[in-house]
Amino acid sequence: MRTLIKLALVALLINASWQLFSVYWSHFKFVDAVQATTQFRGDKTEEQIRTRILELAGEFDLPISDENLTIQGNRIHTVVDSAYTRSVKLLPGYAYPWKFTVHTDVNTLQ
């Protein structure tokens, strides 16, 4: 009986780890894509950068909207800030709201 309880606890721990890994994986991929977008922006305007970042958020299924996205800077230096919350199913039937922040501070390569 103890072995079954231990196996069940290990299974719950593995499940929670996988769920957390999957949301962090998409978060880090999104942050990398935002950095690449701002680093190689070329002659793109701030509005074009904003549109591209919102497209990336849609591709990674992240709840980022125009209201919680801030872009500052000029053609040689860009700062992007945002925050969002995703629901992570740490236990079956229980979802925990996990907060993420996005902050990139990039010098543009010409």
HELIX and SHEET records of a PDB file:
HELIX    1   1 ARG A    2  GLN A   39  1                                  38    
HELIX    2   2 GLU A   46  GLU A   59  1                                  14    
HELIX    3   3 ASP A   66  ASN A   68  5                                   3    
SHEET    1   A 3 LEU A  69  GLY A  73  0                                        
SHEET    2   A 3 HIS A  77  LEU A  91 -1                                        
SHEET    3   A 3 TYR A  94  ASN A 107 -1                                        
END                                                                             
